[in-house]
Amino acid sequence: MDFEKIVGAVSGLLTSISMLPQFFKLIKTKDSENISKGMLIVLLAGIAGWIYYGSLKNDWIIIGTNAFAFLVNFVTMVLSIKFRQH
C-alpha cells in the first residue's frame, strides 16, 4: 500500500470513529437532549455523498470508511429520537 492510500485510510478511519464517543455516551446515559438531529441529517447527507463519490472513483477506502461512519451516525440518530420520546 502506498503512502497516499495509508494517509487516506488513516484519515478516513479517524473521521469514521469520531462519533463513537458520542454514540457510546448516548447508549450509556440514554440522554439525547443535547444531540442535534439537524446536524446528524446534514452529516448523513454528506457521508452519503462521499460514499457515492467513492463508488464513482471505485475507491474502497472512501466507500468503506464512510459506510461505517454512515452506520454509526444513522444508529445515533435513531437512538437519539427513541430516547427523546421517553
C-alpha positions as CSV (number, residue, x, y, z in Angstrom):
1,M,0.0,0.0,0.0
2,D,1.5,3.4,-1.0
3,F,1.8,6.4,1.3
4,E,-1.3,8.1,-0.3
5,K,-3.5,5.2,0.4
6,I,-2.2,4.9,4.0
7,V,-2.9,8.6,4.6
8,G,-6.4,8.2,3.1
9,A,-7.1,5.1,5.2
10,V,-5.9,6.6,8.5
11,S,-7.8,9.9,7.8
12,G,-11.0,8.0,6.9
13,L,-10.7,5.8,9.9
14,L,-10.3,8.7,12.3
15,T,-13.2,10.6,10.7
16,S,-15.3,7.5,10.8
17,I,-14.8,6.8,14.5
18,S,-15.1,10.4,15.6
19,M,-18.7,10.0,16.6
20,L,-18.1,6.8,18.6
21,P,-17.6,8.6,22.0
22,Q,-21.0,10.4,21.5
23,F,-22.6,7.1,20.4
24,F,-21.3,5.2,23.5
25,K,-22.3,8.1,25.8
26,L,-25.8,8.1,24.3
27,I,-26.1,4.3,24.9
28,K,-24.8,4.6,28.4
29,T,-26.9,7.6,29.6
30,K,-29.9,7.3,27.2
31,D,-29.9,11.1,27.3
32,S,-30.3,12.6,23.8
33,E,-31.2,16.2,24.9
34,N,-28.0,17.7,23.6
35,I,-27.8,15.9,20.3
36,S,-28.8,17.9,17.2
37,K,-31.0,15.9,14.8
38,G,-30.4,18.6,12.2
39,M,-26.6,18.2,12.4
40,L,-27.0,14.4,12.1
41,I,-29.2,14.8,9.0
42,V,-26.7,17.1,7.3
43,L,-23.8,14.9,8.3
44,L,-25.6,11.8,6.9
45,A,-26.3,13.6,3.6
46,G,-22.6,14.5,3.4
47,I,-21.5,11.0,4.2
48,A,-23.9,9.6,1.6
49,G,-22.3,11.9,-0.9
50,W,-18.8,10.6,0.0
51,I,-20.0,7.0,-0.4
52,Y,-21.4,7.9,-3.9
53,Y,-18.2,9.8,-4.8
54,G,-16.1,6.8,-3.7
55,S,-18.2,4.5,-5.8
56,L,-17.7,6.8,-8.8
57,K,-13.9,6.7,-8.2
58,N,-14.0,3.0,-7.3
59,D,-12.2,3.9,-4.1
60,W,-12.9,1.3,-1.5
61,I,-11.2,3.3,1.3
62,I,-13.6,6.1,0.8
63,I,-16.6,3.8,0.5
64,G,-15.7,1.6,3.5
65,T,-14.8,4.3,6.0
66,N,-17.8,6.4,5.1
67,A,-20.2,3.4,5.1
68,F,-19.0,2.7,8.7
69,A,-19.5,6.4,9.6
70,F,-23.0,6.4,8.0
71,L,-23.9,3.3,10.1
72,V,-22.7,4.9,13.3
73,N,-24.4,8.2,12.7
74,F,-27.6,6.7,11.5
75,V,-27.9,4.5,14.6
76,T,-27.0,7.5,16.7
77,M,-29.9,9.5,15.1
78,V,-32.3,6.6,15.6
79,L,-31.4,6.2,19.2
80,S,-31.5,9.9,19.9
81,I,-35.1,10.0,18.5
82,K,-36.0,6.9,20.5
83,F,-34.5,8.2,23.8
84,R,-36.0,11.7,23.3
85,Q,-39.5,10.2,23.1
86,H,-39.3,8.7,26.6
